Amino acid sequence: MSDPVFGLPSRRSFLTLSGIAVGGLALAACSGGATSTNTAGTGSSATEKKGIGNNGQVGKGRAGATADSLLIAGFQWGAPATFNPLSPTAAWPASGNVMQIVYESLLRWNILTGEIMPGLAKEYKVDGTNSVTLTLQDGITFSDGSPCTAKDVVATYELGKKNKGISISAFWQLADSIEATDDKTVVIKVNQKSKNVGQVLRTVTETYILPAAVFSAIADDKLPTTVIDKPIGTGPFTLSKADQTQVVLAINENYWGKTFYGGLPVMKQIIHPIFKSNEDGNIKFQAGELDIMQQFVSQIWKMWEGGKPVGTFLKSKPYFVPGSMPMLLMNTTKKGLDNAAVRKAIASAIDYASIADTAMSGYSDAVQASLILPTGAEGKFFNKSDAEANGWKYDAAAAEKILTDAGATKGSDGIYTIDGNRLGPYKLITPTGWTDWNAACEIVAKSLKAIGIDCATNFPQQADCTQAIQGGTFDLACWYVSGVNPATPWARFKDIMSQAEMQPIGKTTFANYGRWENAEVEAMLTEAAQATDDAGKKAAYDKLDALYRKEVPSCPLMYRPDEFYEYNASNFFNWPDENNDYAPPMFRGAGNTWMYKIQKIAG
């Protein structure tokens, strides 16, 4: 199932400064990619069709009432309660940074290239670390026909001043002011203490612009709790129906973006059935009763090997584009885990290949000793030679040698002691029901026992797990940090290493859960945040990553897609894939391009 992260109903948004253009913004070219010449199929000929099943299969199309509908799943797992995007329990697609189809953001981001693309804003300009100026598209309207202007943009962000309990409030840690200089121009003055333009741009790509007329009428303390059942946004769809079985969206025939996108989306409506489990959705998906979804499918290749027109963006393992790295967090206030040598031994003891092959169904490449993803938008900052020379990899013998070189001695029970402290028993936690992470934790515990560290798994309810991690009462935990976004890898280094917002044990913290401390790191983070070109950023990230490898406050267990992008070409073809890469494998941001480019198969 989807899992709650940052109050959203989807773990895919784990919890990216890469690819930020300094200057005017240009539209990304929609390259078509290679032409498929496969002829195998379950229905109509696949000759010359692109974006079809991974084995060349394509369906016959769907007839009847849903022939012109897109059926989607993986975002909504219970009866929708509200479509208020300020609510932590907002239903799809109002839930934050999920799909920008009812509400939209000023800019859109591409996970493959790191490019920031036009949205409600047709361009942006960055003035060093001083300001960001955005120019709105022409003729933007809300779905009720009222104009959307720079005043609505400013009013949206001002909501974060009125209520500190909504996500937009974080913007005011990054910006000193936001001003509408005319109806189409917005100027954001960057906070001159942080000077973190990357985080500002991340916020701009993720924040829905709301109608001031609607939200100004809501009392400040009621902003996140007010129920909205008729959302008014700028997007190409409006809410048609919502109950415990489905959410249905209807095309907005008067959508402002028809000229910008070259027309309306292909589908007349979008239907999101609400399933009780992943398995229910997987069965419907395999049968062609869903067109696209975002949820974990074990051994997805068996679907196309079985003749189904199922596809993924990558045509061979790992099938999905990496976008996040679930981490093994280590509580450095615990005896034994306060020793960097012990932490490096732990990192060296883990059987990462087994995690990738079993827990992740082969959907992860080999994990590197780095907080930077080696591919995609972050790849240009990854220092492979340093990671290989000074990092770690699975080597149980080397892990034990690290312990003995540090003065650890093995007891009669097979468990090491260092500085008078027995290494364990340590409890490794992650939420129950997060099956891939549960399986990964079992492998970690087994790996640590094999080198003489006493570790056992425990899988509490998600709320209890969150409380233990945020409060610092855990030993070891599998948990998320920032996935790929316009502010990573900076945001990920901050999540793991920054002490700026760290709280003492027993108090809630939202970064550096392991309470690791270092006198150098804040200056390094500031240097990286304020770098204005890729060379400066890479130099700063090299230093941060070197410190990370030396101290090992945590270690990545696997690479995971930011979103599980999987499609069934029974009713539509021309889905984005690595050979047809006109759009990234995303549902949000730049991923919305595929709604305008997929093609209906006549049923």
C-alpha positions in Angstrom: 0.0 0.0 0.0 1.0 3.6 -0.1 2.5 4.8 3.1 2.2 8.1 5.0 5.1 10.5 4.6 5.0 14.2 5.5 1.2 13.8 6.1 0.7 12.6 2.5 -1.0 9.3 1.6 2.0 8.0 -0.3 5.4 6.8 0.8 6.7 7.3 -2.7 7.5 10.9 -1.9 10.2 9.9 0.7 11.3 11.4 2.2 15.9 16.7 -4.1 20.2 21.5 -5.7 20.5 19.7 -9.0 19.9 20.9 -12.5 18.9 24.4 -11.4 19.0 26.9 -14.3 20.3 30.3 -13.3 18.6 32.6 -15.6 15.6 32.3 -18.0 13.7 29.1 -18.3 13.4 27.2 -21.6 10.9 24.6 -22.4 12.2 21.1 -22.6 12.1 19.5 -26.0 9.7 16.6 -26.2 11.9 14.1 -28.0 10.1 11.1 -29.4 12.9 8.5 -28.9 13.3 5.3 -30.9 10.5 3.8 -32.9 9.3 0.4 -31.9 9.0 -2.3 -34.6 7.7 -5.1 -32.4 4.9 -7.0 -33.9 4.0 -9.4 -31.1 0.8 -8.4 -29.3 -2.2 -9.5 -27.4 -4.5 -7.5 -29.7 -3.9 -4.9 -32.4 -0.5 -4.9 -34.2 2.3 -3.2 -32.3 4.1 -2.3 -35.5 5.4 1.3 -35.2 3.7 1.8 -31.9 5.8 3.3 -29.2 5.3 3.2 -25.4 3.8 -0.3 -25.3 4.4 -3.4 -23.2 8.0 -4.4 -22.4 7.7 -7.5 -24.6 6.1 -5.6 -27.5 2.5 -6.4 -26.5 -0.4 -4.0 -27.1 -4.1 -4.4 -26.3 -7.3 -4.0 -28.3 -8.7 -0.9 -26.6 -11.5 -0.6 -24.1 -15.2 -0.1 -25.2 -18.1 1.1 -23.1 -18.6 3.8 -20.5 -14.9 4.0 -19.6 -13.5 3.8 -23.1 -12.3 7.4 -23.0 -11.3 7.3 -19.3 -7.9 6.9 -17.8 -8.0 4.5 -14.9 -5.2 5.1 -12.3 -4.4 3.6 -8.9 -1.8 3.8 -6.1 -2.5 7.2 -4.5 -5.8 6.9 -2.6 -6.3 4.1 0.0 -9.4 5.1 1.9 -12.6 7.1 1.6 -11.7 10.7 0.7 -12.3 13.1 3.6 -11.4 16.4 2.1 -9.9 18.0 -1.0 -8.3 20.8 1.0 -4.6 20.8 -0.1 -3.7 22.4 3.3 -5.0 19.4 5.2 -2.5 16.6 6.1 -5.2 14.1 5.2 -6.1 15.6 1.8 -7.4 13.1 -0.7 -5.9 12.5 -4.1 -5.3 14.6 -6.2 -5.3 17.5 -3.7 -2.7 15.8 -1.5 0.6 17.7 -1.7 2.9 17.3 -4.6 1.3 14.2 -6.0 -0.5 15.0 -9.3 -1.0 18.6 -10.5 -4.2 18.0 -12.3 -6.8 19.9 -10.2 -4.3 22.2 -8.4 -1.1 23.3 -10.2 2.3 24.7 -9.2 4.2 27.6 -10.7 7.0 25.4 -12.0 7.5 21.7 -12.9 10.5 19.5 -12.3 12.0 16.7 -14.3 13.5 13.8 -12.3 15.6 12.6 -15.3 17.3 15.9 -16.2 16.9 18.0 -13.1 15.4 20.7 -15.4 12.9 23.1 -13.9 10.1 23.7 -16.5 7.2 26.1 -17.0 4.0 25.6 -15.2 1.7 28.4 -14.1 4.8 30.5 -14.6 6.2 30.7 -18.1 9.6 31.7 -16.9 11.7 32.4 -13.9 15.0 34.4 -13.3 17.4 34.0 -10.5 19.5 36.9 -9.3 22.4 35.2 -7.6 21.3 34.3 -4.1 19.2 37.4 -3.8 15.8 36.8 -5.5 13.7 34.7 -7.8 11.4 36.5 -10.2 8.5 34.5 -11.9 6.4 35.6 -14.8 3.0 34.0 -15.1 1.4 32.5 -18.2 -1.2 34.5 -20.1 -4.9 34.0 -19.3 -4.7 31.7 -16.3 -8.1 31.0 -14.8 -9.5 28.9 -12.0 -12.0 26.2 -12.8 -14.8 28.6 -11.7 -13.8 31.0 -14.4 -12.2 33.6 -12.2 -8.7 34.8 -13.1 -5.6 33.6 -11.4 -3.1 36.4 -10.9 0.1 37.2 -9.0 -2.1 38.3 -6.1 -3.3 34.7 -5.8 0.3 33.5 -5.8 1.3 35.9 -3.0 -1.9 35.1 -1.0 -1.1 31.3 -1.2 2.3 31.7 0.3 1.0 34.3 2.9 -1.2 31.5 4.3 2.0 30.0 5.7 2.4 33.1 7.9 -1.2 32.8 9.1 -0.9 29.2 10.2 2.4 27.6 11.2 0.9 24.1 11.1 0.5 24.0 7.3 3.3 22.9 5.0 3.6 26.3 3.2 4.9 27.8 6.5 8.3 26.2 5.7 8.6 28.7 2.9 9.2 31.5 5.4 12.4 29.9 6.6 13.7 30.3 3.1 12.3 33.6 2.0 12.2 37.1 3.5 9.3 38.3 1.3 7.1 37.6 -1.7 5.6 40.5 -3.7 3.3 40.9 -6.7 4.8 43.7 -8.7 2.0 43.5 -11.3 -0.7 41.0 -12.2 1.7 38.6 -13.9 5.0 39.1 -11.9 6.0 37.7 -8.6 9.3 38.5 -6.8 10.6 36.3 -4.0 13.4 37.8 -1.9 15.6 34.9 -0.7 16.4 34.8 3.0 19.9 36.2 3.3 20.9 34.0 6.2 20.3 30.7 4.4 20.7 32.0 0.8 19.3 28.6 -0.2 17.9 29.2 -3.7 17.6 25.5 -4.3 15.2 25.0 -1.5 13.2 28.1 -2.6 12.8 26.6 -6.1 11.9 23.2 -4.6 9.0 24.9 -2.8 7.9 26.7 -6.0 7.7 23.4 -7.9 5.7 21.7 -5.1 3.3 24.4 -3.8 -0.2 24.4 -5.3 -1.5 27.9 -6.1 -4.9 28.5 -4.5 -7.7 30.9 -5.1 -7.4 33.8 -2.7 -11.1 34.4 -2.7 -11.7 30.9 -1.3 -9.0 30.6 1.3 -9.1 34.2 2.6 -12.6 33.4 3.8 -11.3 30.6 6.0 -10.3 31.4 9.6 -6.5 31.1 10.0 -6.8 28.4 12.7 -9.2 26.4 10.4 -7.0 26.4 7.3 -5.9 22.8 7.6 -9.1 21.4 9.0 -11.8 23.0 6.8 -13.5 20.4 4.7 -13.4 21.2 1.0 -15.6 18.9 -1.2 -15.7 21.1 -4.3 -12.0 22.1 -5.0 -11.4 25.0 -7.3 -8.0 24.9 -9.0 -6.3 25.9 -12.2 -5.8 22.4 -13.5 -7.2 20.5 -16.5 -9.6 18.4 -14.4 -12.3 19.1 -11.8 -13.7 16.8 -9.2 -16.8 15.0 -10.5 -17.4 12.3 -7.9 -15.8 11.0 -4.7 -17.0 8.2 -2.4 -15.5 5.2 -0.6 -15.1 3.3 -3.9 -13.5 5.8 -6.2 -12.5 9.4 -7.1 -13.6 10.6 -10.5 -12.3 13.7 -12.3 -13.8 15.3 -15.3 -12.0 17.3 -18.0 -12.1 21.0 -17.7 -13.1 22.1 -21.2 -12.2 25.7 -20.4 -8.7 24.9 -19.1 -6.4 27.9 -19.6 -3.5 25.6 -20.6 -4.9 24.4 -24.0 -2.6 26.7 -25.9 0.4 26.0 -23.7 0.1 22.2 -23.9 -1.2 22.1 -27.4 -4.7 20.9 -26.5 -6.5 19.2 -23.7 -5.5 15.9 -22.1 -6.5 12.8 -24.2 -8.8 11.3 -21.6 -12.3 12.7 -20.8 -12.1 11.7 -17.2 -9.7 10.1 -14.8 -11.0 7.4 -12.5 -9.1 6.3 -9.3 -10.7 3.1 -7.8 -10.0 2.8 -4.1 -8.6 -0.6 -3.3 -8.1 -2.3 0.1 -4.6 -3.6 -0.8 -1.8 -3.6 -3.3 -2.9 -7.1 -4.4 -6.4 -5.9 -5.4 -4.9 -3.2 -7.5 -2.3 -5.5 -9.0 -4.9 -7.9 -10.2 -6.9 -5.2 -11.9 -3.8 -3.8 -13.4 -2.6 -7.1 -14.9 -6.1 -7.6 -16.4 -6.0 -4.2 -18.1 -8.6 -2.7 -15.9 -6.1 0.0 -14.9 -4.1 2.0 -17.4 -1.3 3.3 -15.1 -0.5 3.0 -11.4 2.0 3.9 -8.7 2.4 1.0 -6.3 4.8 -1.8 -5.5 4.4 -5.0 -7.7 6.7 -7.9 -6.8 8.3 -9.4 -9.9 6.5 -7.2 -12.4 8.3 -8.8 -15.3 6.2 -11.9 -14.9 3.2 -9.8 -16.2 4.8 -9.1 -19.6 6.4 -12.6 -19.7 2.9 -13.8 -19.4 1.8 -11.9 -22.4 0.3 -8.8 -20.7 0.9 -5.4 -22.4 2.6 -4.1 -19.2 5.5 -1.7 -19.3 8.0 0.2 -17.2 10.2 3.2 -18.1 13.4 1.1 -18.1 13.2 -2.1 -20.1 15.7 -4.1 -18.0 16.4 -4.2 -14.3 16.0 -2.2 -12.2 13.0 -1.2 -14.4 12.3 1.9 -12.4 14.3 5.2 -12.2 15.9 5.5 -8.8 14.6 8.5 -6.8 15.1 7.8 -3.1 17.3 5.9 -0.8 15.8 4.4 2.3 18.4 4.6 5.1 19.6 2.6 8.0 19.6 5.2 10.7 21.9 4.7 13.7 21.3 6.4 17.0 24.6 7.8 17.9 23.6 8.5 21.5 23.5 4.7 22.1 26.6 3.0 23.4 28.5 1.3 20.7 26.7 3.2 18.0 28.5 6.3 19.2 31.7 4.9 17.7 32.3 5.7 14.0 34.3 2.4 13.5 31.3 0.4 14.7 29.0 2.3 12.3 31.4 1.7 9.4 31.5 -2.0 10.3 27.8 -2.1 10.3 27.7 -0.5 6.8 30.3 -3.0 5.6 28.4 -6.0 7.0 25.1 -5.6 5.1 24.3 -7.8 2.2 23.1 -5.1 -0.1 22.7 -7.5 -3.1 20.3 -9.6 -1.2 18.2 -6.6 -0.2 18.1 -5.5 -3.9 17.2 -8.9 -5.2 14.7 -10.1 -2.6 13.3 -7.1 -0.6 13.2 -4.9 -3.7 12.4 -7.5 -6.3 15.5 -6.5 -8.3 14.3 -2.9 -8.5 17.5 -1.4 -7.0 21.0 -1.0 -8.5 24.1 -1.7 -6.3 24.1 0.8 -3.4 27.1 3.2 -3.3 28.7 4.7 -0.2 27.3 8.1 -0.8 24.3 10.3 0.0 24.2 11.2 -3.7 22.2 9.1 -6.2 24.7 8.1 -8.9 22.3 8.4 -11.8 19.7 10.9 -13.1 19.6 14.5 -12.0 22.1 14.0 -9.2 24.6 12.0 -11.2 26.8 14.9 -12.1 27.6 15.5 -8.4 28.4 11.8 -7.7 32.2 11.1 -7.1 32.5 7.5 -8.0 36.3 7.2 -7.4 36.0 8.7 -3.9 33.0 6.4 -3.0 34.9 3.3 -4.2 38.2 4.3 -2.6 37.0 5.5 0.8 33.6 4.0 1.2 32.3 0.5 2.0 30.7 -2.5 0.3 29.4 -5.8 1.6 32.4 -7.7 3.1 31.7 -9.5 6.3 35.4 -10.2 6.9 36.4 -6.6 6.4 33.6 -5.6 8.8 35.0 -7.7 11.6 38.5 -6.4 10.9 37.2 -2.9 11.3 35.9 -3.9 14.7 39.1 -5.6 15.9 41.3 -2.8 14.6 39.2 -0.5 16.7 39.9 -2.6 19.8 36.7 -4.7 19.9 36.9 -8.1 21.4 34.5 -11.0 20.8 32.8 -12.6 23.8 32.0 -16.2 24.4 28.5 -15.6 23.1 29.9 -14.4 19.7 29.1 -10.7 20.3 31.7 -8.0 20.2 32.4 -5.6 23.1 34.1 -2.2 22.5 35.2 0.3 25.2 33.4 -1.9 27.7 30.1 -1.8 25.8 28.5 -4.9 24.3 27.4 -4.3 20.8 23.7 -5.0 21.4 21.1 -6.1 21.8 20.0 -3.5 19.3 16.4 -3.3 18.1 16.0 -2.5 14.4 12.6 -0.9 13.6 10.5 0.1 10.6 6.7 0.2 10.3 4.8 -3.1 10.1 3.2 -3.7 6.7 6.0 -1.9 4.8 6.8 -5.3 3.3 9.9 -4.3 1.3 11.4 -2.5 4.2 10.5 -5.3 6.6 12.3 -7.8 4.4 15.3 -5.5 4.1 15.5 -5.2 7.9 15.5 -8.9 8.3 18.5 -9.1 6.0 20.3 -6.3 8.0 19.7 -8.1 11.3 21.0 -11.4 9.9 24.1 -9.6 8.4 24.9 -7.9 11.7 24.5 -11.1 13.8 26.9 -12.8 11.3 29.7 -10.4 12.3 29.1 -10.3 16.0 26.6 -7.5 16.5 23.5 -8.4 18.4 20.5 -7.2 16.4 16.8 -8.1 16.1 14.0 -6.6 14.2 10.8 -5.1 15.5 8.0 -3.7 13.4 5.6 -1.4 15.3 2.7 0.5 13.9 3.7 3.4 11.7 2.7 6.0 14.3 4.7 4.4 17.1 7.7 4.0 14.7 7.5 7.6 13.7 7.4 8.7 17.4 10.4 6.6 18.3 12.5 7.9 15.4 11.6 11.5 15.8 12.0 11.3 19.5 15.4 9.6 19.3 14.4 6.5 21.4 15.3 4.0 18.8 18.6 2.0 18.3 18.5 1.3 14.5 15.8 2.1 12.0 15.0 1.9 8.3 13.6 5.2 7.4 13.3 7.8 4.6 15.1 11.0 3.8 14.6 13.4 1.0 14.0 11.9 -2.4 15.1 13.5 -5.6 13.8 17.0 -6.0 15.2 20.4 -7.0 17.1 20.8 -3.7 18.9 17.4 -3.6 21.4 16.2 -2.8 21.6 19.2 -0.5 18.3 18.3 1.2 19.5 14.7 1.8 22.8 15.9 3.4 20.7 18.2 5.6 18.3 15.4 6.6 21.2 13.2 7.7 23.9 15.5 9.0 22.5 19.0 10.0 22.3 19.9 13.6 20.5 23.2 13.0 17.1 21.8 13.9 18.2 18.8 16.0 16.4 18.3 19.2 17.5 16.5 22.4 16.3 12.9 23.0 12.6 12.8 23.9 11.8 15.9 21.8 10.5 15.7 18.2 13.1 16.4 15.4 12.6 16.3 11.7 16.2 15.9 10.6 19.3 14.1 11.8 17.3 11.5 13.7 20.5 9.8 14.8 21.5 12.9 16.7 25.0 12.8 15.1 27.1 15.8 16.0 30.0 17.4 14.2 31.5 20.9 14.4 32.3 21.2 10.7 29.1 20.2 8.9 27.0 23.3 9.2 29.6 25.5 7.4 29.8 22.8 4.7 26.0 22.8 4.2 26.0 26.5 4.0 28.7 26.5 1.3 26.8 23.9 -0.7 23.5 25.8 -0.4 25.0 29.1 -1.5 27.0 27.7 -4.5 25.8 29.2 -7.7 27.2 26.9 -10.3 27.6 23.1 -10.7 31.4 23.2 -10.2 31.0 25.0 -6.9 28.2 22.7 -5.8 30.2 19.6 -6.7 33.2 20.8 -4.7 31.0 21.4 -1.7 29.2 18.0 -2.1 32.6 16.2 -2.4 33.6 17.6 1.0 30.2 16.7 2.6 30.3 13.2 1.2 33.8 12.6 2.4 32.8 13.6 5.9 29.8 11.3 5.6 31.9 8.4 4.6 34.4 9.0 7.4 31.7 9.3 10.1 28.9 7.0 8.7 26.0 8.5 10.6 23.7 6.3 8.5 24.0 4.2 5.4 21.7 3.7 2.4 20.1 0.2 2.2 18.6 0.4 -1.4 17.6 2.7 -4.1 13.9 3.0 -4.6 11.9 4.8 -7.3 10.5 8.1 -6.2 7.3 6.9 -7.9 6.5 3.4 -9.2 5.6 4.2 -12.8 4.0 1.2 -14.5 1.5 1.2 -17.3 -0.7 -1.2 -19.2 -1.0 -0.6 -22.9 -4.4 -2.3 -23.3 -6.3 1.0 -23.9 -3.6 3.6 -24.5 -0.1 3.5 -26.1 2.7 6.0 -26.5 3.6 5.9 -22.8 6.9 7.4 -21.9 9.8 5.0 -21.6 13.5 5.0 -22.1 13.1 4.7 -25.9 10.2 7.2 -26.0 11.4 9.7 -23.5 9.3 12.7 -24.3 8.4 12.9 -20.6 9.9 11.5 -17.4 8.4 8.6 -15.5 6.5 10.8 -13.1 2.9 11.6 -12.1 3.7 15.0 -10.8 5.7 17.9 -12.2 7.0 17.4 -15.7 5.4 14.0 -15.8 2.0 15.5 -16.6 3.1 15.8 -20.2 2.1 12.2 -20.9 -1.6 13.0 -20.3 -1.5 15.0 -23.6 0.6 12.6 -25.6 -0.6 9.1 -25.0 -2.9 7.7 -27.8 -6.2 5.9 -27.5 -6.4 2.4 -29.0 -9.8 2.0 -30.8 -11.9 -0.5 -29.0 
